[in-house]
Amino acid sequence: MHALLALAAASAIATCQTEVDCNANGACENEVCVCDEGWKGMQCGQLDLLPIPTGGAYGYSPNVTSWGGVPVLADGKWHLHVAEMINGCGLHTWQRNSRVAHAVSENITGPYKFSDVAMRHWTHNPMVVVDNSTGRPNYLLYHIGNGLDHGTPEYCGYNSTEPPPANITSSLLHESPSPYGPWTPVNAGLPTINNPAPFMFSNGSMLLTGASGSSNWTLYRGETSRGPWTMSTMNGIIVTKDNVTWEDPFLWYDSQRAAYKIFSHAYWNPSDEPLCEKNFTRIVAGYAFSYDGETWHQSEEEPFTSTVAHPDGTSTTYNTRERHKLVFDGNGQMLALASGMGGVPPPNGCRATPGTDWTFTLVQPIRHT
């Protein structure tokens, strides 16, 4: 009996043969995954998020409908460039009313206080990276839309039948020497990319991808933010599999594991479910990694959920969690996960359903020893 128990215990903890089995987030030692800082789980497939008090980084109280961004540190303060809806409208107006607001906080988790408008409507899904390769910081603001007032903004017209603007193509990139702007458009030498996801190395070279509903995702490598660029197909990423669809990736490079990595928004996609139920506390995120940028491994494990733990032992489960972006320190260590949160609590909120589309932006810290 003791021998059988010992054999069962050994089988239970034998979780890996190689680092690939540890999702490139840990080492395989004696057939057991030893996770890197910031990761947890039997196969290191879960982000190790810390509990956070109820509330949000931006737009929680008082509510201003916002939908994600990523903080950057400048002059001792955290600067968040975030998508927010003008005229006090909900997220259902995002294709008309979205602009990029700039907000500032003393703390990475916020709360962030509105400072100025970085880009007018229509602009959406902002992400700022900082190029320090020349000795002076240059702030690069990637986005969709071009801030040139596409369409007439709605005044929370929930019954509006006017279609969204036909031309919402992206100028992709603006730059500024300061997080306060002014922002100047840049020709990045790239085609239109939906929801661009950039990653910048310390020498100024770039990685970039972006996709929404595409069957083939592409990885761009640039010598600078203006190119020249090479491109390769990200083989192995199945955008829709077993009724789960991936979209809107966030891309980074993990120098410790010499691996390219992405988070993606993921959602159930059965055709017989209403929009409100698609993200209903089921699945919100996907994770994949690659050692060459071309052959990718999609994890079977969800890296995090829409449930947020609080220090008092309670938790809140939101209808959805999207627009996933990591915050790093100067050494490439993960500090926090930024997300757009919707539905407080379910089933009373749906991220894009008129009348219930109450959303905000959350920055949740990652555990470090």
Secondary structure, 3 states (H helix, E strand, C coil): CHHHHHHHHHHHHCCCCCHHHHCCCEEEECCEEEECCCEECCCCCEECECCCCCCCCECCCCCCCEEEEEEEEECCEEEEEEEEEHHHCCHHHHHHHEEEEEEEECCCCCCCEEEEEEECCCEEEEEEEEECCCCCCEEEEEEEECCCCCCCCCCCCCCCCCCCCCCCCCCCEEEECCCCCCCEECCCCCCCCCCCEEEECCCCCEEEECCECCCCCEEEEECCCCCCEEEEECECCCCEECCEEEEEEEEEEECCCCEEEEEEEEEECCCCCCHHHHCCCCCCEEEEEECCCCEEEECCCCCCCCEEECCCCCEEECCEEEEEEEEECCCCCEEEEEEEEECCCCCCCCCCCCCCCCEEEEEEEECCC
